[in-house]
Amino acid sequence: MTKREYTQKFKEQIIKECQEVGNIALVARRHNISPNTIQTWVRKIKQTGSLNPLPKNSKKRRQEIEKRLEDISRENNELKKLLGEKELELAVLRDMRDKINPQ
């Protein structure tokens, strides 16, 4: 049996598809990949937050960690903003619902 190399982009697409479908075995059969391989990719994503390994060089490693932290912080801020907007929409809808005759 030969070991196949998969690109990072392909791995990310497969993991995304697994999340959408909700069945790793089905996606594995569809792409002719071992379910254990996909499970390994999913486990690695859960443990490290990324499929890309950190560089061994300490300076580059630190830069990569800082970059990932910035990306996560940016995404977190965007999500907080979206949540605030949704909460405001809900408050407006509740006020309209509670009025006797909204116009």
C-alpha positions in Angstrom: 0.0 0.0 0.0 1.4 3.4 -0.9 1.2 6.5 1.2 -0.6 9.4 -0.6 0.2 13.0 0.0 -2.7 15.4 0.2 -2.5 19.2 -0.1 -3.5 21.4 2.8 -6.3 22.8 0.7 -7.7 19.4 -0.1 -7.6 18.4 3.6 -9.5 21.5 4.6 -12.1 20.9 1.9 -12.6 17.3 3.1 -12.9 18.4 6.8 -15.4 21.1 5.8 -17.4 18.6 3.8 -17.4 16.2 6.8 -18.8 19.0 9.0 -21.5 19.7 6.5 -22.5 16.1 5.9 -21.9 15.0 9.5 -20.7 11.5 8.4 -16.9 10.9 8.0 -17.4 7.4 6.6 -19.6 8.7 3.8 -17.2 11.4 2.8 -14.3 9.0 3.0 -16.1 6.6 0.6 -17.0 9.4 -1.8 -13.3 10.5 -2.1 -11.8 7.0 -1.7 -9.9 7.9 1.4 -9.6 5.9 4.6 -11.9 7.1 7.4 -9.0 6.8 9.8 -7.0 9.3 7.7 -9.8 11.9 7.9 -10.3 11.2 11.6 -6.6 12.0 12.1 -7.0 15.3 10.2 -10.1 16.2 12.3 -8.2 15.3 15.6 -5.3 17.4 14.6 -7.5 20.4 13.8 -9.2 20.0 17.2 -5.9 19.8 19.1 -3.9 22.5 17.3 -6.6 24.6 15.6 -4.9 24.1 12.3 -3.6 21.4 9.9 -0.4 23.5 9.3 2.4 22.5 11.7 4.3 25.2 13.5 7.8 25.8 12.2 10.7 24.4 14.2 12.7 27.6 14.2 11.8 29.4 17.4 11.7 32.9 15.8 9.5 31.7 13.0 7.4 29.6 15.4 6.7 32.7 17.5 5.8 34.8 14.5 3.4 32.1 13.3 1.8 31.8 16.7 1.4 35.6 16.9 -0.1 35.6 13.4 -2.6 32.9 14.3 -3.5 34.8 17.5 -4.2 38.0 15.5 -6.4 36.1 13.1 -8.4 34.5 15.9 -8.7 37.8 17.7 -9.9 39.5 14.5 -12.5 36.7 13.9 -13.6 36.9 17.6 -14.2 40.6 17.3 -16.2 40.2 14.1 -18.3 37.5 15.8 -18.9 39.7 18.9 -20.0 42.5 16.5 -22.4 40.1 14.7 -23.8 38.9 18.0 -24.4 42.4 19.2 -26.3 43.2 16.0 -28.4 40.1 16.4 -29.2 40.9 20.0 -30.3 44.4 19.0 -32.5 43.0 16.2 -34.1 40.7 18.7 -34.7 43.5 21.2 -36.4 45.6 18.5 -38.6 42.6 17.4 -39.6 41.9 21.0 -40.5 45.6 21.5 -42.7 45.5 18.4 -44.3 42.2 19.5 -45.1 43.6 22.9 -46.8 46.8 21.5 -50.6 46.6 21.3 -50.8 48.2 17.9 -47.4 48.4 16.1 -47.3 50.9 13.2 
